């Protein structure tokens, strides 16, 4: 009986060790992907605040921007910027989703 007990303990120990390693690996991959998406988000928000937002503000301060402002509501700059950001976010999300599905499987 002690030999059978040792055999069963050995099997269960190896099985649960494998199970913990497998689940841990999957969670580590998922956490890495979430951290990468968060880093990309922070980088894009920083880029928008430092580069694109002043560019759009300068554009709507010109005569061309005034014409666009007359053709659209007074918040035309915000609307156009919001649509551009929405389009870029959709493209980025679909790219990251495809990349994550290839990595995770």
C-alpha positions as CSV (number, residue, x, y, z in Angstrom):
1,X,0.0,0.0,0.0
2,X,2.8,2.5,0.7
3,X,4.1,2.0,-2.9
4,X,0.6,2.6,-4.3
5,X,0.3,5.8,-2.2
6,X,3.7,7.0,-3.3
7,X,2.7,6.3,-7.0
8,X,-0.6,8.2,-6.6
9,X,1.1,11.1,-4.8
10,X,3.7,11.3,-7.6
11,X,1.1,11.3,-10.3
12,X,-1.1,13.9,-8.7
13,X,1.9,16.1,-7.9
14,X,3.1,16.1,-11.5
15,X,-0.4,16.6,-12.8
16,X,-1.1,19.6,-10.6
17,X,2.3,21.0,-11.2
18,X,1.7,20.8,-15.0
19,X,-1.8,22.3,-14.5
20,X,-0.4,25.2,-12.5
21,X,2.3,25.9,-15.1
22,X,-0.2,25.7,-18.0
23,X,-2.7,28.1,-16.4
24,X,0.1,30.4,-15.1
25,X,1.5,30.6,-18.7
26,X,-1.9,31.5,-20.2
27,X,-2.5,34.2,-17.5
28,X,1.0,35.6,-18.0
29,X,0.4,35.9,-21.7
30,X,-2.9,37.6,-21.1
31,X,-1.5,40.1,-18.6
32,X,1.3,40.9,-21.0
33,X,-1.1,41.7,-23.7
34,X,-3.2,43.9,-21.5
35,X,-0.1,45.7,-20.3
36,X,0.9,46.2,-24.0
37,X,-2.5,47.6,-24.9
38,X,-2.4,49.9,-21.9
39,X,1.1,51.2,-22.9
40,X,-0.1,51.8,-26.5
41,X,-3.1,53.6,-25.2
42,X,-1.0,55.9,-22.9
43,X,1.4,56.5,-25.8
44,X,-1.3,57.5,-28.2
45,X,-3.0,59.8,-25.7
46,X,0.3,61.5,-25.0
47,X,0.9,61.8,-28.7
48,X,-2.5,63.3,-29.3
49,X,-2.2,65.8,-26.5
50,X,1.3,67.0,-27.5
51,X,1.1,66.9,-31.3
52,X,-2.3,66.4,-32.9
53,X,-4.4,68.7,-30.6
54,X,-2.3,71.8,-31.1
55,X,-2.2,71.0,-34.9
56,X,-5.9,70.9,-35.1
57,X,-6.2,74.1,-33.0
58,X,-3.8,75.9,-35.3
59,X,-5.7,74.6,-38.4
60,X,-9.0,76.0,-37.2
61,X,-7.4,79.3,-36.4
62,X,-6.7,79.9,-40.1
63,X,-9.1,81.1,-42.8
64,X,-9.6,77.5,-44.0
65,X,-10.6,76.6,-40.5
66,X,-13.0,79.5,-40.4
67,X,-14.7,78.2,-43.6
68,X,-14.9,74.7,-42.1
69,X,-16.3,76.3,-38.9
70,X,-19.0,78.0,-41.0
71,X,-19.9,74.8,-42.8
72,X,-20.2,72.8,-39.6
73,X,-21.3,73.5,-36.1
74,X,-19.1,75.7,-33.8
75,X,-17.5,72.6,-32.5
76,X,-16.4,71.5,-35.9
77,X,-12.8,71.0,-34.8
78,X,-13.8,68.7,-31.9
79,X,-16.2,66.8,-34.2
80,X,-13.5,66.2,-36.9
81,X,-10.9,65.4,-34.4
82,X,-13.2,62.9,-32.6
83,X,-14.1,61.2,-35.9
84,X,-10.4,60.9,-36.8
85,X,-9.5,59.5,-33.4
86,X,-12.4,57.1,-33.6
87,X,-11.2,55.8,-37.0
88,X,-7.6,55.5,-35.7
89,X,-8.8,53.7,-32.6
90,X,-10.8,51.2,-34.6
91,X,-7.9,50.5,-36.9
92,X,-5.6,50.1,-33.8
93,X,-8.1,47.9,-31.9
94,X,-8.5,45.6,-34.9
95,X,-4.8,45.3,-35.3
96,X,-4.2,44.6,-31.6
97,X,-7.1,42.1,-31.5
98,X,-5.7,40.1,-34.5
99,X,-2.2,40.2,-32.9
100,X,-3.6,39.0,-29.5
101,X,-5.6,36.2,-31.1
102,X,-2.5,35.0,-33.0
103,X,-0.5,35.0,-29.8
104,X,-3.0,33.5,-27.4
105,X,-4.7,31.3,-30.0
